[in-house]
Amino acid sequence: MQFKHSELLYALLLLLIPIFIHLFQLRKFQKTAFTNVAFLKKVNIQTRKSSQLKKWLTLCLRMAAIACLVIAFAQPFSASKTALNTNKETVIYLDNSFSMQAKGPDGPLLQNAMQDLYLLKSTEKITWFTNNKVHSGVSEKAFKAEMLQTDYTSKQLSPKQVLLKAAQLFSKNAGAEKRLIYVSDFQLKEGFPPIPSTLKVSAVSLSPERKQNIALDTIFIKSNDASKITLEVRLTSQGTTASVPVSFYNKEVLLAKTSADFSESAIVAALFEVNKEEAIDGRILINDPDISYDNTLYFSINEANKVNVLAINQGDGAFITRLFSNEKFNYTPQSYKNLDYNAIPNQNFIILNELDTISAPLIAALRSFAENGGSIFVIPSVNAVISEYNSLLSSLRLGVLGERISVEKQITTISFDHPLYQDVFEKRVVNFQYPKVNLFYELAGVNAAALSFEDGKPFIVQKGNHFLSTTPFASEITNFKSSPLIVPTLYNMSLQSLPLPKLYYTTGEPNTFAIPIKLQQDQIITLRDSLSSFIPLQIANSNKVTITTEETPDIAGTYAVMNDADFLENVSFNYDRDESILQYAALEDWEGVDAHDSIAALFENIVKDNTINEFWKWFAIGAFLFLLAEMLVLRFYKK
């Protein structure tokens, strides 16, 4: 017990006064003559005993009344350390990620949380934040209004990110008691961070009633023949073996419908066919009641934009012709002696195939081509003039060719994470028939190697949009041209030169694609849907515009790529599917956290922590009762 005015307790010394009065009070007895002396003796003894008992009882009651009165004025109370600290700061974090669409006892978890937070009573300004918005120092009324407008988002903050964000919203006052109210389902993504000693985290873990979900995971082209394209849609199931109908729409027109049955596997595929020449503004739909954000998958198939490929040959170019003689490419082979320099600016990808020399005019033309976003692959000749090669390579930042070395080596190392091979192999192959070389050039300079020799030296390197082989491709030098690696290597080099839109991209991630168009001065590419439009980051080159998106768009859908009022093509975006996996962290594993099962229980605990129990009324009542008891003793207790 503590006292608000502890100095008044010195008044308890007043209790000595009635004690002194009692000790020094003398009572005189009158002598009365009676005939029966024995009887008088007995009466005298009884009277004295009764008188002494009454005096002690009166003294105790009076002292108790004075003590209660003094203590009442000192205002006793009991309270926790939290309640005594008047400098408190509270920040609220509300998780509004898509996983909060899961159903709780009274509907979606996010809706339940908002209903409970709506009951918050506060006269202080409220600071709170979600995964995508921050509201600092708002009134209770504004807090409730803004909270009811909170919608789901694809962004999800990890516990570490939440703590860092909250730290920015607290003041720098070291003496303030800082509390973070953390409301989330704690979907498992990474471990819990340590909690700073200056911060108290009160967390509420919201759990869905059932951990079931069926999700549209991805879509890709399974086969592409002369007349049709076969699309494979992959669906995943968690916690249920039910079947679900899958619908395929082109805009608002239903093209096909099938069913996905999860009775035998948690991952199933649905196949759809489309005409090859038909542009598709596609949507795949399912109807799953648990989590709805992954019930729709957007994708686009545009009219094919061909990649312009120019091969400048002095060596054998037959293998290049075989690779690029199809409908995806505008392929032009030219000999070095009869090169048309006017064709260079119109290309997307140029291959220098074993040129002995690279003239100054060609170097100048290639530099200009590279500056305008073009991509170049340099294959050296056995008789290469190194100085001329290095003049070009230095401008492309591909390094410096050095000594020619004649020794047999195997190409054994594939950089599976390199952009050329990211989606080529289903698994990381470690045992295959390695291509061989018997001659290569030393290379100075550090660049990303896509393929390397057995000793770690590079075979093919990349810098930006440009590529270099350290070995000629002549058949007497290497068998790489007959290796299975030749196809994805050159094919993906050419596609990187004009990164055409994929079937879809993921929102919130860096995405890059190119539109083969030459913009006039002051023209700008915009992305537009039925509700909004925005201008993405773009770089205009002589024969294409490279577009990069990251934070926007943040809403899944299909967007039209527009040049002013002219439609160019469609590009689709989908939300990341990580939140479709219903795995949750155990809040008990977070050391130092104040865990609660519900927001109501958390608020009840906070009120309890901040409650000051005052006892002065009880002591005042006690003083009154003791005085009343004293009066009754004096009035009715007979001697």
Secondary structure in CASP SS format (residue, H / E / C, confidence):
PFRMAT SS
TARGET T0000
AUTHOR 0000-0000-0000
METHOD secondary structure of the structure
MODEL  1
M C 1.00
Q E 1.00
F E 1.00
K C 1.00
H C 1.00
S H 1.00
E H 1.00
L H 1.00
L H 1.00
Y H 1.00
A H 1.00
L H 1.00
L H 1.00
L H 1.00
L H 1.00
L H 1.00
I H 1.00
P H 1.00
I H 1.00
F H 1.00
I H 1.00
H H 1.00
L H 1.00
F H 1.00
Q C 1.00
L C 1.00
R C 1.00
K C 1.00
F C 1.00
Q C 1.00
K C 1.00
T C 1.00
A C 1.00
F C 1.00
T C 1.00
N C 1.00
V H 1.00
A H 1.00
F H 1.00
L H 1.00
K H 1.00
K H 1.00
V H 1.00
N H 1.00
I H 1.00
Q H 1.00
T H 1.00
R H 1.00
K H 1.00
S H 1.00
S H 1.00
Q H 1.00
L H 1.00
K H 1.00
K H 1.00
W H 1.00
L H 1.00
T H 1.00
L H 1.00
C H 1.00
L H 1.00
R H 1.00
M H 1.00
A H 1.00
A H 1.00
I H 1.00
A H 1.00
C H 1.00
L H 1.00
V H 1.00
I H 1.00
A H 1.00
F H 1.00
A H 1.00
Q C 1.00
P E 1.00
F E 1.00
S E 1.00
A C 1.00
S C 1.00
K H 1.00
T H 1.00
A H 1.00
L H 1.00
N C 1.00
T C 1.00
N C 1.00
K E 1.00
E E 1.00
T E 1.00
V E 1.00
I E 1.00
Y E 1.00
L E 1.00
D C 1.00
N C 1.00
S E 1.00
F H 1.00
S H 1.00
M H 1.00
Q H 1.00
A C 1.00
K E 1.00
G E 1.00
P C 1.00
D C 1.00
G E 1.00
P E 1.00
L H 1.00
L H 1.00
Q H 1.00
N H 1.00
A H 1.00
M H 1.00
Q H 1.00
D H 1.00
L H 1.00
Y C 1.00
L C 1.00
L C 1.00
K C 1.00
S C 1.00
T C 1.00
E C 1.00
K C 1.00
I E 1.00
T E 1.00
W E 1.00
F E 1.00
T C 1.00
N C 1.00
N C 1.00
K C 1.00
V E 1.00
H E 1.00
S E 1.00
G E 1.00
V E 1.00
S C 1.00
E H 1.00
K H 1.00
A H 1.00
F H 1.00
K H 1.00
A H 1.00
E H 1.00
M H 1.00
L H 1.00
Q C 1.00
T C 1.00
D C 1.00
Y C 1.00
T E 1.00
S C 1.00
K C 1.00
Q C 1.00
L C 1.00
S C 1.00
P H 1.00
K H 1.00
Q H 1.00
V H 1.00
L H 1.00
L H 1.00
K H 1.00
A H 1.00
A H 1.00
Q H 1.00
L H 1.00
F C 1.00
S C 1.00
K C 1.00
N C 1.00
A C 1.00
G C 1.00
A C 1.00
E E 1.00
K E 1.00
R E 1.00
L E 1.00
I E 1.00
Y E 1.00
V E 1.00
S E 1.00
D C 1.00
F C 1.00
Q E 1.00
L C 1.00
K C 1.00
E C 1.00
G C 1.00
F C 1.00
P C 1.00
P C 1.00
I C 1.00
P C 1.00
S C 1.00
T C 1.00
L E 1.00
K E 1.00
V E 1.00
S E 1.00
A E 1.00
V E 1.00
S E 1.00
L C 1.00
S C 1.00
P C 1.00
E C 1.00
R C 1.00
K C 1.00
Q C 1.00
N E 1.00
I E 1.00
A E 1.00
L E 1.00
D E 1.00
T E 1.00
I E 1.00
F E 1.00
I E 1.00
K E 1.00
S E 1.00
N E 1.00
D C 1.00
A C 1.00
S C 1.00
K E 1.00
I E 1.00
T E 1.00
L E 1.00
E E 1.00
V E 1.00
R E 1.00
L E 1.00
T E 1.00
S E 1.00
Q E 1.00
G C 1.00
T C 1.00
T C 1.00
A C 1.00
S C 1.00
V E 1.00
P E 1.00
V E 1.00
S E 1.00
F E 1.00
Y E 1.00
N E 1.00
K C 1.00
E C 1.00
V E 1.00
L E 1.00
L E 1.00
A E 1.00
K E 1.00
T E 1.00
S E 1.00
A E 1.00
D C 1.00
F C 1.00
S C 1.00
E C 1.00
S C 1.00
A C 1.00
I E 1.00
V E 1.00
A E 1.00
A E 1.00
L E 1.00
F E 1.00
E E 1.00
V E 1.00
N E 1.00
K C 1.00
E C 1.00
E C 1.00
A C 1.00
I E 1.00
D E 1.00
G E 1.00
R E 1.00
I E 1.00
L E 1.00
I C 1.00
N C 1.00
D C 1.00
P C 1.00
D C 1.00
I C 1.00
S C 1.00
Y H 1.00
D H 1.00
N H 1.00
T E 1.00
L E 1.00
Y E 1.00
F E 1.00
S E 1.00
I E 1.00
N C 1.00
E C 1.00
A C 1.00
N C 1.00
K C 1.00
V E 1.00
N E 1.00
V E 1.00
L E 1.00
A E 1.00
I E 1.00
N E 1.00
Q C 1.00
G C 1.00
D C 1.00
G C 1.00
A H 1.00
F H 1.00
I H 1.00
T H 1.00
R H 1.00
L H 1.00
F H 1.00
S C 1.00
N C 1.00
E C 1.00
K C 1.00
F E 1.00
N E 1.00
Y E 1.00
T E 1.00
P E 1.00
Q E 1.00
S E 1.00
Y C 1.00
K C 1.00
N C 1.00
L C 1.00
D C 1.00
Y H 1.00
N H 1.00
A H 1.00
I H 1.00
P H 1.00
N H 1.00
Q C 1.00
N C 1.00
F E 1.00
I E 1.00
I E 1.00
L E 1.00
N E 1.00
E E 1.00
L E 1.00
D C 1.00
T C 1.00
I C 1.00
S C 1.00
A H 1.00
P H 1.00
L H 1.00
I H 1.00
A H 1.00
A H 1.00
L H 1.00
R H 1.00
S H 1.00
F H 1.00
A H 1.00
E H 1.00
N C 1.00
G C 1.00
G C 1.00
S E 1.00
I E 1.00
F E 1.00
V E 1.00
I E 1.00
P E 1.00
S C 1.00
V C 1.00
N C 1.00
A C 1.00
V C 1.00
I H 1.00
S H 1.00
E H 1.00
Y H 1.00
N H 1.00
S H 1.00
L H 1.00
L H 1.00
S H 1.00
S H 1.00
L H 1.00
R C 1.00
L C 1.00
G C 1.00
V E 1.00
L E 1.00
G E 1.00
E E 1.00
R E 1.00
I E 1.00
S C 1.00
V C 1.00
E C 1.00
K E 1.00
Q E 1.00
I E 1.00
T E 1.00
T E 1.00
I E 1.00
S C 1.00
F C 1.00
D C 1.00
H C 1.00
P C 1.00
L C 1.00
Y C 1.00
Q C 1.00
D C 1.00
V C 1.00
F C 1.00
E C 1.00
K C 1.00
R C 1.00
V C 1.00
V C 1.00
N C 1.00
F C 1.00
Q C 1.00
Y C 1.00
P C 1.00
K E 1.00
V E 1.00
N C 1.00
L C 1.00
F E 1.00
Y E 1.00
E E 1.00
L E 1.00
A E 1.00
G C 1.00
V C 1.00
N C 1.00
A E 1.00
A E 1.00
A E 1.00
L E 1.00
S E 1.00
F E 1.00
E C 1.00
D C 1.00
G C 1.00
K C 1.00
P E 1.00
F E 1.00
I E 1.00
V E 1.00
Q E 1.00
K E 1.00
G C 1.00
N C 1.00
H E 1.00
F E 1.00
L E 1.00
S E 1.00
T C 1.00
T C 1.00
P C 1.00
F C 1.00
A C 1.00
S C 1.00
E C 1.00
I C 1.00
T E 1.00
N C 1.00
F H 1.00
K H 1.00
S H 1.00
S C 1.00
P C 1.00
L C 1.00
I H 1.00
V H 1.00
P H 1.00
T H 1.00
L H 1.00
Y H 1.00
N H 1.00
M H 1.00
S H 1.00
L H 1.00
Q H 1.00
S H 1.00
L C 1.00
P C 1.00
L C 1.00
P C 1.00
K C 1.00
L C 1.00
Y C 1.00
Y E 1.00
T E 1.00
T C 1.00
G C 1.00
E C 1.00
P C 1.00
N E 1.00
T E 1.00
F E 1.00
A E 1.00
I E 1.00
P C 1.00
I C 1.00
K C 1.00
L C 1.00
Q C 1.00
Q C 1.00
D C 1.00
Q C 1.00
I C 1.00
I E 1.00
T E 1.00
L E 1.00
R E 1.00
D C 1.00
S C 1.00
L C 1.00
S C 1.00
S E 1.00
F E 1.00
I C 1.00
P C 1.00
L E 1.00
Q E 1.00
I E 1.00
A E 1.00
N C 1.00
S C 1.00
N C 1.00
K C 1.00
V E 1.00
T E 1.00
I E 1.00
T E 1.00
T E 1.00
E C 1.00
E C 1.00
T C 1.00
P C 1.00
D C 1.00
I C 1.00
A C 1.00
G E 1.00
T E 1.00
Y E 1.00
A E 1.00
V E 1.00
M E 1.00
N E 1.00
D C 1.00
A C 1.00
D E 1.00
F E 1.00
L E 1.00
E E 1.00
N E 1.00
V E 1.00
S E 1.00
F E 1.00
N E 1.00
Y C 1.00
D C 1.00
R C 1.00
D H 1.00
E H 1.00
S H 1.00
I C 1.00
L C 1.00
Q C 1.00
Y E 1.00
A C 1.00
A C 1.00
L H 1.00
E H 1.00
D H 1.00
W C 1.00
E C 1.00
G C 1.00
V C 1.00
D E 1.00
A E 1.00
H E 1.00
D C 1.00
S C 1.00
I H 1.00
A H 1.00
A H 1.00
L H 1.00
F H 1.00
E H 1.00
N H 1.00
I H 1.00
V H 1.00
K H 1.00
D H 1.00
N C 1.00
T C 1.00
I C 1.00
N E 1.00
E E 1.00
F C 1.00
W H 1.00
K H 1.00
W H 1.00
F H 1.00
A H 1.00
I H 1.00
G H 1.00
A H 1.00
F H 1.00
L H 1.00
F H 1.00
L H 1.00
L H 1.00
A H 1.00
E H 1.00
M H 1.00
L H 1.00
V H 1.00
L H 1.00
R H 1.00
F H 1.00
Y C 1.00
K C 1.00
K C 1.00
END
